């Protein structure tokens, strides 16, 4: 009985998936590699195409988060030839983070809105601004399976990189720093900003790690990372050479990044020789209380006049524009605002706002919906 019930449930789920995936839209999901090393860049592409041409259609895609991989959106391209024939391509950069095979899951949403609903939104814009009435359908997507090959043990980086070092001097005093700079540059996978130089007893160290650039490409992160160290001590000290073990998936080999050692000679200085017997110059009294009072009064009069004129101008503009964009203000969800912008405000250069809203949908945005909408309204009122 339990086996039969299980078969029935499986059949129903299969039928539901077929029904959902067939009438509205179709998709293609593929990657440029079916096998990849751990932390090797993989390009993943998802192409969604409209099949039912009755209504306007928009696509939202959200990759499922997992500790087994890191994935981010590289670009999204709309190839709509005309209304009701939507086609959208999503391109992702993926890094496997595990030593086992992975399955990459996606949540695909299809939104539809009738022409009459879009037309009604134009009418409602003059009468309170209502959101476009739309329907959202979740369509099941078969996970993308990628076989993972293990990398050699003890590897510090994966990719093709070079490492250089520069020390400004090897002769210093106990009261002066030396500057040591390591520059790591190349393409591949690079994780968090960890220090390269270990701490050393008796040596004061101040460090800063800065990414000159970090670009996401189909081949991985293209990066230039600069490690800057300011070192000082009261005695001679040495800086050991660095040896980083790197694996290159493109060359299928392990190589080493090396830097030279530095021997720092520190000269001790008698503290008494640093004292200055000269008197400091007398402080000028040009900045008197009377001068400050006059300056404050003139500044206050100028600022008051300037602000009065500005507030009058702003008030006039706000009264004039306060009734505009009511339809945008009425939206309560990112997907509602995306559909509204694409259907009604497509000619007002809102692509960057749509991308921010999509990132919010994907859970990768640092902003909330209220903040994005507020910035959009400010941008539109300035046009």
C-alpha angles and dihedrals in degrees: 000000000000091000092052091048090051091051091050092051091048091050092049092050090049092051091048091053092049092049093048097045099044115051104044109033145342131221143199120208120186143140134216090240131041090188126039141167121247108280092010115137116254124189112218122193129192118185118191121193130187115240103170104062097188098101141020110278135203130183131218122186127188123183115218115247117239138168086229094071146009117229133178137173114257099180144338120213128192113206097179107159091188141339116300091023101086120173122174130181121203118195120194137186112221131187119191109222100185138070092233133076114276138213116208113208127200134196109216122194125188117199122196131188128178122236089243091055091052091046090049090055089062090054093044090051088077092046110049101310114257124198121253112269107238142162125229123205126187113218121198117241125200108238119251110245120209126180113224125215119203121245122220116279122260095031115155098190139015118215140036112310143152128208127205132181133202129185115190094210142353094203117073145138131249091256097048132076127228118217120227120183128189118190120198114190135169145074131291136063121334123172134200123339102270123173116257098199118066119224117263128208113250093015120105111218134191116181139185129187117202133176108219086192137346116186127180111225137166088262097051136270113340101206146168112194122183122202111197123191130186109197131185137168142164093237141035115289140173134225113220120225119259122235117188120186112218132184119208113204091190092057095028092225143108120239137171132239111210137185129192126255120249128210110205119204113205120199115207118225130206106245091218090064089064094062118105117216094193121103117243116250116265116265114252117243097209090113096069127163092254092053091049091051093053092046091050093051094049092046092049092051092049095047092046092054093045094049093047091055092045095048090050090052093046093048091052092050094046093052089050095049103032093098095052127100095018089149091060092047090052095059116104103180134050093238091054091052093046092055092046093051094047094047101039112014101037092122095054098078097254097147093112091052091050089052091051091050091049090050087052088053090049091049093241100106123106090207131074127230095258092053094049092048092048092052090047093053091048090050094049095046089056093057 
